[in-house]
Amino acid sequence: MRLSRFVLLGAAVSAMVGCSEPSDVPTTPNIPPLAFVRYINAVPDTLNTTVRFIDQVEYSPISWANVPFRGLGQGNYQPTAAGARKFRVFTADAVNFSVAGNTVILVDTTITFEAGKYYTMLHLGYARAGASPKQRIVAINDVFPAQAAGIAFRAIHAGLDVGNVDIYATATTTDAITGAPLLANVPLNTVSAYLARSTGAFAARVTATGSTTAVISAAAPAGTAGSASVDPLGGATIAGSIITAIAFPATPANSAGTRFTTPGVVYYVDKQPPRTTPNP
């Protein structure tokens, strides 16, 4: 599995992470059919979260502990035994985030993962009693496009209380917003299709529907070119990168976890560009 990285860009938050490739997983008769699963915390009003698969230990993600709001479970996509898998999401004791440190159960559910497929478990909504929409897991089947000369980019609207939005792309976070949006009138919990783009720096600009005034602006990670000795890291300037941008809300007043005073965008590299070093 290729290593992940998390990068802060400007006033808005952005991130870049690696993607486990199917060819990276050893093939032996003892390994069951595997899916590839990741967890993203989009719950703004509670402590960090910890995910525990409780049906079996073998071939279950083991590193999704103490995940902050807007954060990604360590390791990005984790190989996970396919089938109906039962797991729980807890609030995490930030000091003692072992199994013993898990506290309130937020989610107790079963999701079926198909072998060979990739999934994002987006934990979306509010945890506080009476708040709406109530927190839940949204399971997204991540179907990657073919890696081409440019990049592929999609957006997910997880901005609670932001309302429907238009999403534009400009060269920088300060350019005037003109023309038609990439995505128009996008409601909460929408996952766009992947859009093909030429390589080059860009910034996602999120506006209220029909407006050209940005409520969120965040530059995409540039990425790093590869060489004969180092594989590339995905980003807007690196051909073959497949990227998701997720719009998140601000945190409510008196939230117990990580605080963000304004809405923001986090970028994730879903699939790294083709390798430039020889396979081991």
C-alpha positions as CSV (number, residue, x, y, z in Angstrom):
1,M,0.0,0.0,0.0
2,R,1.4,3.4,-0.9
3,L,1.9,5.8,1.8
4,S,-0.5,8.7,2.4
5,R,0.2,12.4,3.0
6,F,-1.8,15.2,4.5
7,V,-1.1,18.8,3.4
8,L,-2.6,22.1,4.7
9,L,-3.1,24.7,2.0
10,G,-3.8,28.4,2.8
11,A,-6.8,29.4,4.9
12,A,-9.0,26.5,3.8
13,V,-7.9,23.0,4.6
14,S,-6.8,20.6,1.9
15,A,-5.2,17.2,1.9
16,M,-3.6,14.7,-0.4
17,V,-3.4,11.0,0.3
18,G,-2.3,7.8,-1.5
19,C,-4.4,5.0,-2.8
20,S,-3.9,1.3,-2.3
21,E,-3.5,-0.4,-5.7
22,P,-5.0,-3.9,-6.2
23,S,-1.6,-5.1,-7.5
24,D,0.0,-4.1,-4.2
25,V,-1.9,-6.8,-2.3
26,P,-0.2,-10.2,-2.1
27,T,-2.0,-13.0,-3.9
28,T,-2.0,-16.3,-2.0
29,P,-4.6,-19.0,-1.5
30,N,-4.9,-17.9,2.2
31,I,-6.2,-14.4,1.5
32,P,-10.0,-14.1,1.1
33,P,-11.6,-11.8,-1.5
34,L,-10.9,-8.2,-0.5
35,A,-12.6,-4.9,-0.9
36,F,-10.7,-1.6,-0.2
37,V,-12.4,0.7,2.3
38,R,-11.6,4.1,3.8
39,Y,-13.3,6.3,6.5
40,I,-13.7,10.1,6.5
41,N,-15.1,12.0,9.5
42,A,-17.6,14.7,8.5
43,V,-19.3,15.0,11.9
44,P,-18.6,18.5,13.1
45,D,-20.1,18.6,16.6
46,T,-18.4,15.9,18.7
47,L,-15.1,14.4,19.7
48,N,-12.8,12.6,17.3
49,T,-14.0,9.2,16.2
50,T,-12.7,5.6,16.2
51,V,-13.9,2.8,13.9
52,R,-13.9,-0.8,15.1
53,F,-14.9,-3.8,13.0
54,I,-16.5,-6.2,15.5
55,D,-17.3,-9.3,13.4
56,Q,-13.7,-10.5,12.9
57,V,-10.1,-9.4,13.5
58,E,-8.5,-10.8,10.4
59,Y,-8.6,-8.7,7.2
60,S,-10.3,-5.8,9.0
61,P,-9.0,-2.2,9.2
62,I,-7.1,-1.7,12.4
63,S,-5.9,1.9,12.2
64,W,-8.9,4.1,12.2
65,A,-8.4,5.5,15.7
66,N,-8.9,9.1,16.9
67,V,-9.9,10.5,13.5
68,P,-10.6,14.2,13.7
69,F,-13.4,16.1,12.0
70,R,-12.4,16.5,8.3
71,G,-9.8,13.8,8.8
72,L,-9.2,10.5,7.0
73,G,-8.6,7.2,8.7
74,Q,-4.9,6.3,8.7
75,G,-3.8,4.4,5.6
76,N,-6.5,5.7,3.3
77,Y,-8.0,2.6,1.5
78,Q,-7.5,-0.5,3.7
79,P,-7.9,-4.1,2.4
80,T,-11.0,-5.5,4.0
81,A,-12.6,-8.9,3.8
82,A,-15.5,-8.7,1.4
83,G,-19.1,-9.5,2.4
84,A,-21.5,-8.2,5.1
85,R,-19.2,-6.5,7.6
86,K,-20.4,-5.3,11.0
87,F,-18.6,-2.3,12.7
88,R,-19.1,0.5,15.2
89,V,-18.0,4.1,15.3
90,F,-17.2,5.5,18.7
91,T,-16.4,8.9,20.0
92,A,-12.6,8.7,20.8
93,D,-10.9,9.6,24.0
94,A,-8.1,11.8,22.6
95,V,-5.8,10.9,25.4
96,N,-6.5,7.1,25.7
97,F,-7.8,6.2,22.3
98,S,-7.3,2.5,22.6
99,V,-10.2,0.1,22.7
100,A,-10.6,1.0,26.4
101,G,-10.7,4.7,25.5
102,N,-13.7,4.3,23.2
103,T,-16.8,5.9,24.7
104,V,-20.1,6.7,23.1
105,I,-21.3,4.5,20.2
106,L,-22.3,6.7,17.4
107,V,-22.9,4.1,14.7
108,D,-23.6,0.3,15.0
109,T,-24.3,-1.0,11.5
110,T,-23.5,-3.6,8.8
111,I,-22.4,-2.7,5.3
112,T,-21.8,-5.2,2.4
113,F,-18.6,-4.7,0.5
114,E,-18.0,-6.4,-2.8
115,A,-14.7,-8.0,-3.6
116,G,-12.4,-5.8,-5.8
117,K,-14.3,-2.6,-5.2
118,Y,-13.3,0.6,-3.5
119,Y,-15.5,2.3,-0.9
120,T,-15.5,5.6,1.0
121,M,-17.4,5.5,4.3
122,L,-18.4,9.2,4.8
123,H,-19.6,9.8,8.4
124,L,-22.0,12.7,7.8
125,G,-24.4,14.6,10.0
126,Y,-24.7,15.9,13.6
127,A,-24.1,13.8,16.7
128,R,-25.9,16.1,19.2
129,A,-29.3,15.0,20.4
130,G,-32.1,16.7,18.4
131,A,-29.8,18.1,15.7
132,S,-30.6,17.4,12.1
133,P,-29.6,15.7,9.9
134,K,-28.6,13.0,12.3
135,Q,-25.1,11.5,11.9
136,R,-24.9,8.3,9.8
137,I,-22.5,6.5,7.5
138,V,-22.9,7.1,3.8
139,A,-21.2,4.3,1.8
140,I,-19.9,5.5,-1.5
141,N,-18.8,3.0,-4.2
142,D,-15.7,4.7,-5.7
143,V,-15.5,3.8,-9.4
144,F,-12.3,5.3,-10.7
145,P,-12.0,6.4,-14.4
146,A,-9.1,5.3,-16.5
147,Q,-5.9,7.2,-15.7
148,A,-5.2,9.5,-18.7
149,A,-2.9,12.3,-19.8
150,G,-4.8,14.8,-17.6
151,I,-6.4,14.4,-14.2
152,A,-9.8,13.3,-13.0
153,F,-11.6,15.4,-10.3
154,R,-14.9,15.0,-8.4
155,A,-16.6,16.9,-5.6
156,I,-18.7,15.8,-2.6
157,H,-21.0,18.2,-0.8
158,A,-20.8,17.5,3.0
159,G,-21.3,21.1,4.0
160,L,-24.1,20.8,6.6
161,D,-26.2,24.0,6.8
162,V,-24.5,25.5,3.7
163,G,-27.4,24.8,1.4
164,N,-27.2,24.0,-2.3
165,V,-24.1,25.2,-4.0
166,D,-22.4,25.8,-7.3
167,I,-18.8,24.7,-7.7
168,Y,-16.3,26.5,-10.0
169,A,-12.7,26.0,-10.8
170,T,-10.3,29.0,-11.2
171,A,-6.6,29.2,-11.5
172,T,-6.2,30.7,-8.0
173,T,-8.3,31.3,-5.0
174,T,-8.5,35.0,-5.7
175,D,-9.5,35.0,-9.4
176,A,-12.9,36.4,-10.4
177,I,-15.6,33.8,-10.8
178,T,-17.1,33.9,-14.2
179,G,-18.8,31.6,-16.7
180,A,-20.7,28.4,-16.0
181,P,-20.0,26.3,-12.9
182,L,-18.4,22.9,-13.1
183,L,-21.3,21.6,-11.0
184,A,-24.5,23.6,-10.6
185,N,-27.1,23.6,-7.7
186,V,-25.5,20.7,-5.9
187,P,-27.5,19.5,-2.8
188,L,-26.1,18.1,0.4
189,N,-24.8,14.6,0.2
190,T,-24.2,14.7,-3.5
191,V,-21.3,12.8,-5.0
192,S,-20.4,14.1,-8.5
193,A,-19.1,12.1,-11.4
194,Y,-15.4,12.4,-12.1
195,L,-14.6,15.2,-14.5
196,A,-11.7,15.1,-16.8
197,R,-9.3,18.1,-16.5
198,S,-6.0,19.1,-18.1
199,T,-3.1,19.1,-15.7
200,G,-2.4,22.5,-14.1
201,A,-3.0,24.4,-10.9
202,F,-6.6,25.1,-9.9
203,A,-8.7,26.1,-6.9
204,A,-12.2,24.9,-6.1
205,R,-14.6,27.8,-5.5
206,V,-17.9,27.0,-3.7
207,T,-20.7,29.5,-3.9
208,A,-24.4,29.6,-3.0
209,T,-26.5,28.5,-6.0
210,G,-26.7,31.3,-8.5
211,S,-24.0,33.5,-6.8
212,T,-20.5,34.2,-7.9
213,T,-19.3,35.1,-4.4
214,A,-17.2,32.3,-3.0
215,V,-18.1,31.0,0.5
216,I,-15.2,28.4,0.3
217,S,-12.0,28.7,-1.7
218,A,-9.2,26.1,-1.6
219,A,-6.3,25.4,-3.9
220,A,-5.8,21.8,-5.0
221,P,-2.5,20.2,-4.0
222,A,0.0,20.4,-6.9
223,G,1.5,17.0,-6.4
224,T,5.1,15.9,-7.0
225,A,6.6,14.5,-10.2
226,G,8.1,11.0,-10.1
227,S,11.5,9.8,-11.1
228,A,13.3,6.5,-11.7
229,S,13.9,6.3,-7.9
230,V,10.7,8.0,-6.5
231,D,7.1,7.4,-7.4
232,P,5.0,10.5,-8.1
233,L,2.5,11.9,-5.6
234,G,-0.8,12.9,-7.0
235,G,-2.1,16.4,-7.5
236,A,-3.4,18.9,-10.0
237,T,-0.2,19.1,-12.0
238,I,0.6,15.4,-12.2
239,A,-1.0,13.4,-15.0
240,G,-3.0,10.4,-14.0
241,S,-4.0,11.8,-10.6
242,I,-7.6,11.0,-9.5
243,I,-8.8,13.5,-6.9
244,T,-11.8,14.2,-4.7
245,A,-12.6,17.5,-3.0
246,I,-15.1,17.4,-0.1
247,A,-16.8,20.6,1.2
248,F,-17.2,20.6,5.0
249,P,-19.1,22.9,7.3
250,A,-17.7,25.0,10.1
251,T,-17.9,23.5,13.6
252,P,-20.8,24.6,15.8
253,A,-20.1,26.6,19.0
254,N,-18.8,24.6,22.0
255,S,-17.9,21.6,19.8
256,A,-15.7,19.1,21.7
257,G,-13.5,18.1,18.8
258,T,-11.3,19.9,16.3
259,R,-12.5,23.4,15.7
260,F,-13.0,25.2,12.3
261,T,-14.6,28.6,12.3
262,T,-15.4,28.6,8.6
263,P,-16.4,26.1,6.0
264,G,-13.6,24.4,4.1
265,V,-12.6,22.0,1.4
266,V,-10.3,19.0,1.9
267,Y,-8.7,17.3,-1.2
268,Y,-8.0,13.6,-1.2
269,V,-5.9,11.8,-3.9
270,D,-8.1,8.8,-4.5
271,K,-5.7,7.1,-6.9
272,Q,-2.0,7.9,-7.3
273,P,-0.5,8.5,-10.8
274,P,1.1,5.5,-12.5
275,R,4.4,4.5,-10.8
276,T,7.7,5.6,-12.2
277,T,9.9,3.1,-10.3
278,P,10.1,-0.6,-11.1
279,N,7.7,-2.8,-9.3
280,P,9.4,-4.8,-6.5
